[in-house]
Amino acid sequence: MTDPVDVLLIDDDEVDRARVRRLLDGAYAVREASTAAEGRALAEATPPDLVLLDVRLPDADGPTLLPWFVERGLPVVMLTGVEDAEVVVEAMQGGAADYLVKGRMDAGTLGKATRAAVETAALRREVAAQQARLAEQAAALEVANREARELAAALTLAEQAERRRISSLLHDHVQQLLFGAQFSVQALRRLATDDRAEADLDRAHDALAQSIEATRTLTLDLTPPVLDDEDYSVALRWLGDHVERQHGLAVDVVAEGSAVVRRREVRVLLTELVRELLFNVVKHAGTDRARVRLDGRDGTIAVSVEDGGAGFDPALLDGAGFGLYSVRGRLELLGGRLDLESVPGRGTRATIEIAQDPDA
């Protein structure tokens, strides 16, 4: 058995109040007030499910009192002894759920109006509650996204710090050991007394020279000094030259708009991703030329890598394909995205976009 609907009837006419009580069946529990002040007090003490409000009261007009109830989410049906078009319009515009003329009111019309008002109010409360829950979820999601972006940035910087440590170890320790070994081999070459020993020492010297060059290259790969420059076109031009020396891929770098990237973790991540894209050109495109275009406008940095090579069908590329899965995911955590466009036989264009942080 459901609880009766709590109705607050505010009317200064005792006869009219008695008539309303008779018209309402047992599904309603009626509380009564004869003045606006008394009605507000009852509503504040225990908010009703529905308010039946007379247009004329001793201490206030119904349309004047109406907003007080509407602001509290209480449905209101206006009651009047005389139908007045202007009052009806004013009441409906003020948020009244319905408007009934007492002389034409019967159990059917009153019951229909009250049920509709209560149901509409319940629906509005449910919608408001859902909107509040969605707002809370959106706020929580924004916090989670911000924390994820901060974690991604911290991870990128931590990786770069580790790369610097390894680079420093290579430069300050391993290369020094190799230089020392090379110096010793040179000294032994001068003391060699037969051709075989001299040939062996030459090979050792050459191997050490190659090892020194390899550590130099690896040191630059791990921590390119150009990443300290906020003008990101400097890093891209260095990367283009580096890829050409290593793999024979001629890279044209074109910079448009502002090339300033203030956040170091973004410069590091962009460099990793562009390097991967250029390496994919080397492996898959079947061409010896690529173009890198840098565009910084409207608070967004965009870098595209284009080639006119073999291309591929993007529909056949799975989520982990093209060697980009991990870096792509971290780029998305930092608020960026990677778009791939390709047609078999007509080349590929990969575009990275990431918003600049105005507070960085």
HELIX and SHEET records of a PDB file:
HELIX    1   1 GLU A   14  LEU A   23  1                                  10    
HELIX    2   2 ALA A   36  ALA A   45  1                                  10    
HELIX    3   3 GLY A   62  VAL A   70  1                                   9    
HELIX    4   4 ALA A   85  GLN A   93  1                                   9    
HELIX    5   5 LYS A  102  ARG A  104  5                                   3    
HELIX    6   6 ALA A  107  LEU A  169  1                                  63    
HELIX    7   7 LEU A  170  VAL A  174  3                                   5    
HELIX    8   8 GLN A  175  LEU A  191  1                                  17    
HELIX    9   9 ASP A  195  LEU A  222  1                                  28    
HELIX   10  10 PRO A  225  ASP A  228  5                                   4    
HELIX   11  11 TYR A  232  HIS A  247  1                                  16    
HELIX   12  12 ARG A  264  ASN A  280  1                                  17    
HELIX   13  13 VAL A  281  ALA A  285  3                                   5    
HELIX   14  14 PRO A  314  LEU A  316  5                                   3    
HELIX   15  15 GLY A  321  GLY A  323  5                                   3    
HELIX   16  16 TYR A  325  LEU A  333  1                                   9    
SHEET    1   A 5 TYR A  28  ALA A  33  0                                        
SHEET    2   A 5 VAL A   5  ILE A  10  1                                        
SHEET    3   A 5 LEU A  50  ASP A  54  1                                        
SHEET    4   A 5 VAL A  76  THR A  80  1                                        
SHEET    5   A 5 ASP A  98  VAL A 101  1                                        
SHEET    1   B 5 ALA A 250  GLY A 257  0                                        
SHEET    2   B 5 ARG A 289  ARG A 297  1                                        
SHEET    3   B 5 THR A 300  ASP A 307 -1                                        
SHEET    4   B 5 THR A 348  ALA A 355 -1                                        
SHEET    5   B 5 GLY A 336  SER A 342 -1                                        
END                                                                             
